[in-house]
Amino acid sequence: MNLQPKMDKAVVILLSTYNGEKYLEEQLQSIFEQTYWQNCKLYVRDDGSKDGTVDILKKYEQQGRLTLEYGENIGFVKSFFWLIANAPDADFYSFADQDDVWNPDKIERAVTKLLETDNTKPQLYFSNYDFYTADMQYIGYRKTKNNSPTFYESLTDCRAAGFTTVINREFYSILKTFKPENIYYHDYFMYMLSFCITIPIYDRISTAKYRRHGNNESISLQEKRKLILWRLKNFLFTSDTKFSNMYKVLESSDISLPKEYRNTLNLFTSKKTLLTQLKKLFFPKRFRQKLIDEIALRFLFLIWRF
């Protein structure tokens, strides 16, 4: 791929931080070393950190490399939505987490892909990424099915990690009309929204190193038997409220939804009855990439857990 975007397109990178001193500096350096950095602005909101995160950010703010806002601890979803509501004007908006590492051409690649589309309409780009341990040892490439992601899949399965997501101004204008209440993850919501207002651009090239640490790392390194047990536990004991609340946000919005999408959202937001659960159980579209996850989800429909 020949990466030669128009070099005058402005990108605002939105980063919310919280007690991230351990890995933050490495992430910041990977942002500053972007091949497209000359047209980027980094806009940071600290969500009430108690460690040395703010001191690190102040250092780079004094160097003119970022704009820093301070706030009380309101949680990462509300913090990101605050950034969305207050971000400066740009052609494109990128989202960053505090503990990953970006490949040097990550933003350039996203801008190039987005410029291949009609930017008078809403556009959302996301890519694949690689898994790394806490000390940046390679684990593996994040694989997904070769099929194209769908709206139905987005209802229970998110392929678009926020730190790989870049949106254009038109998408941003719609996104900022939403409030963070009842939104479980900002990136998951953007992914669902993208199917309602556009066709997301899925770049299967890895553009970032996703650092796995704490509980995430232990899960990713378990043998298959334990991983399967974790999946079943995750399905059986996780409330469906986090999903249904986001469905309601979309369903009640002013965006023009395709009729079949609105009907599907209504199915999942309506009161559970024998009829609705049977409709879910025998729904003709796939919701999950992995067959074992699809079977587990259908089982949840059967026992009225989702």
TORKOL-4160 file (C-alpha; in steps of 0.2 Angstrom, whole numbers, padded with zeros to 4 digits, m for minus):
306
<pt num="1" X="0000" Y="0000" Z="0000"/>
<pt num="2" X="0007" Y="0017" Z="m0005"/>
<pt num="3" X="0004" Y="0029" Z="0009"/>
<pt num="4" X="0003" Y="0046" Z="0002"/>
<pt num="5" X="m0012" Y="0055" Z="0010"/>
<pt num="6" X="m0015" Y="0074" Z="0007"/>
<pt num="7" X="m0004" Y="0081" Z="0020"/>
<pt num="8" X="m0015" Y="0095" Z="0025"/>
<pt num="9" X="m0029" Y="0085" Z="0034"/>
<pt num="10" X="m0029" Y="0089" Z="0053"/>
<pt num="11" X="m0031" Y="0074" Z="0065"/>
<pt num="12" X="m0035" Y="0076" Z="0084"/>
<pt num="13" X="m0030" Y="0062" Z="0095"/>
<pt num="14" X="m0041" Y="0060" Z="0110"/>
<pt num="15" X="m0033" Y="0052" Z="0126"/>
<pt num="16" X="m0041" Y="0049" Z="0143"/>
<pt num="17" X="m0029" Y="0044" Z="0157"/>
<pt num="18" X="m0031" Y="0038" Z="0174"/>
<pt num="19" X="m0016" Y="0032" Z="0185"/>
<pt num="20" X="m0006" Y="0027" Z="0170"/>
<pt num="21" X="0011" Y="0032" Z="0174"/>
<pt num="22" X="0018" Y="0014" Z="0172"/>
<pt num="23" X="0016" Y="0013" Z="0153"/>
<pt num="24" X="0010" Y="0031" Z="0148"/>
<pt num="25" X="0027" Y="0038" Z="0142"/>
<pt num="26" X="0029" Y="0024" Z="0130"/>
<pt num="27" X="0012" Y="0026" Z="0122"/>
<pt num="28" X="0015" Y="0045" Z="0121"/>
<pt num="29" X="0032" Y="0043" Z="0112"/>
<pt num="30" X="0024" Y="0031" Z="0099"/>
<pt num="31" X="0011" Y="0045" Z="0096"/>
<pt num="32" X="0024" Y="0058" Z="0094"/>
<pt num="33" X="0034" Y="0047" Z="0082"/>
<pt num="34" X="0019" Y="0045" Z="0070"/>
<pt num="35" X="0024" Y="0049" Z="0052"/>
<pt num="36" X="0009" Y="0060" Z="0051"/>
<pt num="37" X="0012" Y="0069" Z="0068"/>
<pt num="38" X="0015" Y="0086" Z="0059"/>
<pt num="39" X="m0004" Y="0087" Z="0056"/>
<pt num="40" X="m0009" Y="0080" Z="0073"/>
<pt num="41" X="m0015" Y="0087" Z="0089"/>
<pt num="42" X="m0015" Y="0077" Z="0105"/>
<pt num="43" X="m0029" Y="0082" Z="0117"/>
<pt num="44" X="m0029" Y="0074" Z="0134"/>
<pt num="45" X="m0041" Y="0073" Z="0149"/>
<pt num="46" X="m0034" Y="0066" Z="0165"/>
<pt num="47" X="m0048" Y="0057" Z="0175"/>
<pt num="48" X="m0042" Y="0062" Z="0192"/>
<pt num="49" X="m0026" Y="0052" Z="0193"/>
<pt num="50" X="m0018" Y="0049" Z="0210"/>
<pt num="51" X="m0001" Y="0044" Z="0204"/>
<pt num="52" X="0012" Y="0053" Z="0193"/>
<pt num="53" X="0002" Y="0053" Z="0177"/>
<pt num="54" X="m0002" Y="0071" Z="0178"/>
<pt num="55" X="0017" Y="0075" Z="0180"/>
<pt num="56" X="0021" Y="0066" Z="0165"/>
<pt num="57" X="0008" Y="0075" Z="0155"/>
<pt num="58" X="0013" Y="0092" Z="0161"/>
<pt num="59" X="0031" Y="0089" Z="0155"/>
<pt num="60" X="0025" Y="0086" Z="0137"/>
<pt num="61" X="0012" Y="0100" Z="0139"/>
<pt num="62" X="0026" Y="0112" Z="0143"/>
<pt num="63" X="0035" Y="0106" Z="0127"/>
<pt num="64" X="0019" Y="0111" Z="0117"/>
<pt num="65" X="0016" Y="0093" Z="0112"/>
<pt num="66" X="m0001" Y="0091" Z="0120"/>
<pt num="67" X="m0016" Y="0100" Z="0127"/>
<pt num="68" X="m0020" Y="0094" Z="0145"/>
<pt num="69" X="m0037" Y="0096" Z="0154"/>
<pt num="70" X="m0039" Y="0090" Z="0172"/>
<pt num="71" X="m0055" Y="0083" Z="0179"/>
<pt num="72" X="m0063" Y="0073" Z="0193"/>
<pt num="73" X="m0064" Y="0054" Z="0192"/>
<pt num="74" X="m0080" Y="0051" Z="0181"/>
<pt num="75" X="m0075" Y="0035" Z="0173"/>
<pt num="76" X="m0067" Y="0032" Z="0156"/>
<pt num="77" X="m0083" Y="0032" Z="0146"/>
<pt num="78" X="m0088" Y="0049" Z="0152"/>
<pt num="79" X="m0071" Y="0055" Z="0151"/>
<pt num="80" X="m0070" Y="0050" Z="0133"/>
<pt num="81" X="m0087" Y="0058" Z="0129"/>
<pt num="82" X="m0081" Y="0074" Z="0138"/>
<pt num="83" X="m0066" Y="0074" Z="0126"/>
<pt num="84" X="m0078" Y="0071" Z="0111"/>
<pt num="85" X="m0089" Y="0086" Z="0117"/>
<pt num="86" X="m0075" Y="0098" Z="0119"/>
<pt num="87" X="m0062" Y="0092" Z="0105"/>
<pt num="88" X="m0055" Y="0106" Z="0094"/>
<pt num="89" X="m0061" Y="0106" Z="0075"/>
<pt num="90" X="m0052" Y="0093" Z="0064"/>
<pt num="91" X="m0054" Y="0083" Z="0048"/>
<pt num="92" X="m0052" Y="0067" Z="0058"/>
<pt num="93" X="m0053" Y="0061" Z="0076"/>
<pt num="94" X="m0042" Y="0046" Z="0083"/>
<pt num="95" X="m0044" Y="0038" Z="0100"/>
<pt num="96" X="m0030" Y="0032" Z="0111"/>
<pt num="97" X="m0028" Y="0022" Z="0127"/>
<pt num="98" X="m0014" Y="0026" Z="0139"/>
<pt num="99" X="m0005" Y="0009" Z="0139"/>
<pt num="100" X="m0003" Y="0003" Z="0121"/>
<pt num="101" X="0011" Y="0007" Z="0108"/>
<pt num="102" X="0006" Y="0013" Z="0090"/>
<pt num="103" X="0015" Y="0008" Z="0074"/>
<pt num="104" X="0023" Y="0023" Z="0066"/>
<pt num="105" X="0012" Y="0024" Z="0051"/>
<pt num="106" X="m0004" Y="0020" Z="0061"/>
<pt num="107" X="m0012" Y="0038" Z="0058"/>
<pt num="108" X="m0005" Y="0040" Z="0041"/>
<pt num="109" X="m0013" Y="0023" Z="0036"/>
<pt num="110" X="m0030" Y="0027" Z="0043"/>
<pt num="111" X="m0030" Y="0044" Z="0035"/>
<pt num="112" X="m0025" Y="0036" Z="0018"/>
<pt num="113" X="m0040" Y="0024" Z="0019"/>
<pt num="114" X="m0052" Y="0037" Z="0025"/>
<pt num="115" X="m0047" Y="0048" Z="0010"/>
<pt num="116" X="m0052" Y="0034" Z="m0002"/>
<pt num="117" X="m0070" Y="0036" Z="0004"/>
<pt num="118" X="m0083" Y="0050" Z="0002"/>
<pt num="119" X="m0080" Y="0061" Z="0017"/>
<pt num="120" X="m0095" Y="0071" Z="0015"/>
<pt num="121" X="m0103" Y="0056" Z="0023"/>
<pt num="122" X="m0100" Y="0048" Z="0040"/>
<pt num="123" X="m0085" Y="0037" Z="0040"/>
<pt num="124" X="m0077" Y="0025" Z="0053"/>
<pt num="125" X="m0060" Y="0016" Z="0051"/>
<pt num="126" X="m0053" Y="0003" Z="0062"/>
<pt num="127" X="m0039" Y="m0010" Z="0061"/>
<pt num="128" X="m0032" Y="m0026" Z="0068"/>
<pt num="129" X="m0018" Y="m0026" Z="0081"/>
<pt num="130" X="m0005" Y="m0037" Z="0089"/>
<pt num="131" X="m0006" Y="m0044" Z="0107"/>
<pt num="132" X="0009" Y="m0040" Z="0118"/>
<pt num="133" X="0013" Y="m0044" Z="0136"/>
<pt num="134" X="0015" Y="m0031" Z="0149"/>
<pt num="135" X="0034" Y="m0030" Z="0146"/>
<pt num="136" X="0031" Y="m0029" Z="0127"/>
<pt num="137" X="0034" Y="m0047" Z="0122"/>
<pt num="138" X="0025" Y="m0052" Z="0107"/>
<pt num="139" X="0010" Y="m0064" Z="0110"/>
<pt num="140" X="0002" Y="m0065" Z="0093"/>
<pt num="141" X="m0009" Y="m0057" Z="0080"/>
<pt num="142" X="m0027" Y="m0053" Z="0084"/>
<pt num="143" X="m0037" Y="m0064" Z="0072"/>
<pt num="144" X="m0055" Y="m0062" Z="0066"/>
<pt num="145" X="m0065" Y="m0071" Z="0053"/>
<pt num="146" X="m0063" Y="m0067" Z="0035"/>
<pt num="147" X="m0081" Y="m0062" Z="0033"/>
<pt num="148" X="m0086" Y="m0044" Z="0033"/>
<pt num="149" X="m0093" Y="m0038" Z="0050"/>
<pt num="150" X="m0111" Y="m0035" Z="0051"/>
<pt num="151" X="m0124" Y="m0025" Z="0061"/>
<pt num="152" X="m0131" Y="m0040" Z="0069"/>
<pt num="153" X="m0113" Y="m0046" Z="0075"/>
<pt num="154" X="m0110" Y="m0029" Z="0082"/>
<pt num="155" X="m0124" Y="m0031" Z="0094"/>
<pt num="156" X="m0114" Y="m0044" Z="0105"/>
<pt num="157" X="m0097" Y="m0044" Z="0097"/>
<pt num="158" X="m0085" Y="m0029" Z="0095"/>
<pt num="159" X="m0071" Y="m0030" Z="0082"/>
<pt num="160" X="m0066" Y="m0012" Z="0083"/>
<pt num="161" X="m0055" Y="m0008" Z="0097"/>
<pt num="162" X="m0055" Y="0011" Z="0102"/>
<pt num="163" X="m0036" Y="0013" Z="0100"/>
<pt num="164" X="m0037" Y="0008" Z="0082"/>
<pt num="165" X="m0053" Y="0018" Z="0078"/>
<pt num="166" X="m0052" Y="0034" Z="0068"/>
<pt num="167" X="m0068" Y="0044" Z="0062"/>
<pt num="168" X="m0071" Y="0058" Z="0050"/>
<pt num="169" X="m0079" Y="0075" Z="0054"/>
<pt num="170" X="m0096" Y="0070" Z="0049"/>
<pt num="171" X="m0096" Y="0054" Z="0060"/>
<pt num="172" X="m0089" Y="0065" Z="0074"/>
<pt num="173" X="m0104" Y="0077" Z="0072"/>
<pt num="174" X="m0116" Y="0063" Z="0075"/>
<pt num="175" X="m0107" Y="0055" Z="0089"/>
<pt num="176" X="m0106" Y="0071" Z="0099"/>
<pt num="177" X="m0125" Y="0072" Z="0100"/>
<pt num="178" X="m0125" Y="0057" Z="0111"/>
<pt num="179" X="m0123" Y="0057" Z="0130"/>
<pt num="180" X="m0113" Y="0044" Z="0139"/>
<pt num="181" X="m0127" Y="0038" Z="0151"/>
<pt num="182" X="m0131" Y="0020" Z="0147"/>
<pt num="183" X="m0116" Y="0018" Z="0136"/>
<pt num="184" X="m0105" Y="0004" Z="0142"/>
<pt num="185" X="m0090" Y="0007" Z="0131"/>
<pt num="186" X="m0087" Y="0022" Z="0120"/>
<pt num="187" X="m0078" Y="0011" Z="0106"/>
<pt num="188" X="m0091" Y="m0002" Z="0107"/>
<pt num="189" X="m0105" Y="0011" Z="0104"/>
<pt num="190" X="m0096" Y="0019" Z="0090"/>
<pt num="191" X="m0094" Y="0002" Z="0082"/>
<pt num="192" X="m0113" Y="m0002" Z="0083"/>
<pt num="193" X="m0117" Y="0016" Z="0077"/>
<pt num="194" X="m0106" Y="0014" Z="0062"/>
<pt num="195" X="m0117" Y="0001" Z="0055"/>
<pt num="196" X="m0132" Y="0012" Z="0057"/>
<pt num="197" X="m0125" Y="0027" Z="0048"/>
<pt num="198" X="m0112" Y="0020" Z="0036"/>
<pt num="199" X="m0101" Y="0005" Z="0032"/>
<pt num="200" X="m0086" Y="0004" Z="0043"/>
<pt num="201" X="m0069" Y="0002" Z="0035"/>
<pt num="202" X="m0060" Y="m0013" Z="0042"/>
<pt num="203" X="m0041" Y="m0013" Z="0039"/>
<pt num="204" X="m0035" Y="m0031" Z="0043"/>
<pt num="205" X="m0017" Y="m0024" Z="0045"/>
<pt num="206" X="m0010" Y="m0023" Z="0062"/>
<pt num="207" X="m0007" Y="m0005" Z="0067"/>
<pt num="208" X="m0004" Y="m0006" Z="0086"/>
<pt num="209" X="0003" Y="m0016" Z="0100"/>
<pt num="210" X="m0011" Y="m0020" Z="0112"/>
<pt num="211" X="m0003" Y="m0022" Z="0130"/>
<pt num="212" X="m0011" Y="m0036" Z="0140"/>
<pt num="213" X="m0008" Y="m0035" Z="0158"/>
<pt num="214" X="m0017" Y="m0039" Z="0175"/>
<pt num="215" X="m0032" Y="m0050" Z="0172"/>
<pt num="216" X="m0032" Y="m0048" Z="0153"/>
<pt num="217" X="m0015" Y="m0056" Z="0152"/>
<pt num="218" X="m0018" Y="m0071" Z="0163"/>
<pt num="219" X="m0034" Y="m0075" Z="0152"/>
<pt num="220" X="m0025" Y="m0073" Z="0136"/>
<pt num="221" X="m0011" Y="m0085" Z="0141"/>
<pt num="222" X="m0022" Y="m0099" Z="0148"/>
<pt num="223" X="m0023" Y="m0116" Z="0139"/>
<pt num="224" X="m0038" Y="m0119" Z="0129"/>
<pt num="225" X="m0048" Y="m0129" Z="0142"/>
<pt num="226" X="m0047" Y="m0114" Z="0155"/>
<pt num="227" X="m0051" Y="m0102" Z="0141"/>
<pt num="228" X="m0067" Y="m0111" Z="0136"/>
<pt num="229" X="m0072" Y="m0111" Z="0154"/>
<pt num="230" X="m0069" Y="m0093" Z="0156"/>
<pt num="231" X="m0080" Y="m0090" Z="0140"/>
<pt num="232" X="m0094" Y="m0099" Z="0147"/>
<pt num="233" X="m0093" Y="m0090" Z="0164"/>
<pt num="234" X="m0092" Y="m0074" Z="0155"/>
<pt num="235" X="m0108" Y="m0078" Z="0145"/>
<pt num="236" X="m0118" Y="m0086" Z="0159"/>
<pt num="237" X="m0114" Y="m0073" Z="0173"/>
<pt num="238" X="m0113" Y="m0057" Z="0163"/>
<pt num="239" X="m0129" Y="m0046" Z="0164"/>
<pt num="240" X="m0136" Y="m0041" Z="0147"/>
<pt num="241" X="m0140" Y="m0024" Z="0153"/>
<pt num="242" X="m0124" Y="m0017" Z="0147"/>
<pt num="243" X="m0129" Y="m0022" Z="0129"/>
<pt num="244" X="m0148" Y="m0018" Z="0130"/>
<pt num="245" X="m0145" Y="0000" Z="0137"/>
<pt num="246" X="m0134" Y="0004" Z="0122"/>
<pt num="247" X="m0148" Y="m0004" Z="0111"/>
<pt num="248" X="m0160" Y="0008" Z="0118"/>
<pt num="249" X="m0149" Y="0023" Z="0115"/>
<pt num="250" X="m0148" Y="0019" Z="0097"/>
<pt num="251" X="m0166" Y="0014" Z="0096"/>
<pt num="252" X="m0172" Y="0031" Z="0104"/>
<pt num="253" X="m0160" Y="0042" Z="0094"/>
<pt num="254" X="m0165" Y="0053" Z="0079"/>
<pt num="255" X="m0154" Y="0044" Z="0067"/>
<pt num="256" X="m0162" Y="0036" Z="0052"/>
<pt num="257" X="m0161" Y="0017" Z="0055"/>
<pt num="258" X="m0165" Y="0004" Z="0042"/>
<pt num="259" X="m0181" Y="m0004" Z="0046"/>
<pt num="260" X="m0174" Y="m0021" Z="0049"/>
<pt num="261" X="m0161" Y="m0014" Z="0061"/>
<pt num="262" X="m0174" Y="m0005" Z="0071"/>
<pt num="263" X="m0185" Y="m0021" Z="0072"/>
<pt num="264" X="m0170" Y="m0030" Z="0078"/>
<pt num="265" X="m0166" Y="m0017" Z="0092"/>
<pt num="266" X="m0184" Y="m0017" Z="0097"/>
<pt num="267" X="m0183" Y="m0036" Z="0099"/>
<pt num="268" X="m0169" Y="m0035" Z="0111"/>
<pt num="269" X="m0176" Y="m0020" Z="0121"/>
<pt num="270" X="m0193" Y="m0027" Z="0123"/>
<pt num="271" X="m0199" Y="m0036" Z="0138"/>
<pt num="272" X="m0194" Y="m0054" Z="0138"/>
<pt num="273" X="m0208" Y="m0065" Z="0133"/>
<pt num="274" X="m0209" Y="m0083" Z="0127"/>
<pt num="275" X="m0212" Y="m0076" Z="0109"/>
<pt num="276" X="m0197" Y="m0064" Z="0110"/>
<pt num="277" X="m0185" Y="m0077" Z="0117"/>
<pt num="278" X="m0190" Y="m0089" Z="0103"/>
<pt num="279" X="m0188" Y="m0076" Z="0090"/>
<pt num="280" X="m0170" Y="m0073" Z="0097"/>
<pt num="281" X="m0167" Y="m0091" Z="0098"/>
<pt num="282" X="m0171" Y="m0094" Z="0080"/>
<pt num="283" X="m0165" Y="m0078" Z="0073"/>
<pt num="284" X="m0158" Y="m0081" Z="0055"/>
<pt num="285" X="m0142" Y="m0070" Z="0057"/>
<pt num="286" X="m0126" Y="m0074" Z="0066"/>
<pt num="287" X="m0122" Y="m0064" Z="0081"/>
<pt num="288" X="m0104" Y="m0070" Z="0085"/>
<pt num="289" X="m0089" Y="m0074" Z="0075"/>
<pt num="290" X="m0085" Y="m0091" Z="0085"/>
<pt num="291" X="m0097" Y="m0105" Z="0084"/>
<pt num="292" X="m0094" Y="m0109" Z="0102"/>
<pt num="293" X="m0099" Y="m0091" Z="0107"/>
<pt num="294" X="m0114" Y="m0092" Z="0095"/>
<pt num="295" X="m0120" Y="m0108" Z="0103"/>
<pt num="296" X="m0118" Y="m0101" Z="0121"/>
<pt num="297" X="m0127" Y="m0085" Z="0116"/>
<pt num="298" X="m0142" Y="m0095" Z="0109"/>
<pt num="299" X="m0142" Y="m0105" Z="0125"/>
<pt num="300" X="m0144" Y="m0089" Z="0135"/>
<pt num="301" X="m0159" Y="m0084" Z="0124"/>
<pt num="302" X="m0166" Y="m0101" Z="0128"/>
<pt num="303" X="m0164" Y="m0099" Z="0147"/>
<pt num="304" X="m0170" Y="m0081" Z="0147"/>
<pt num="305" X="m0153" Y="m0074" Z="0152"/>
<pt num="306" X="m0151" Y="m0062" Z="0137"/>
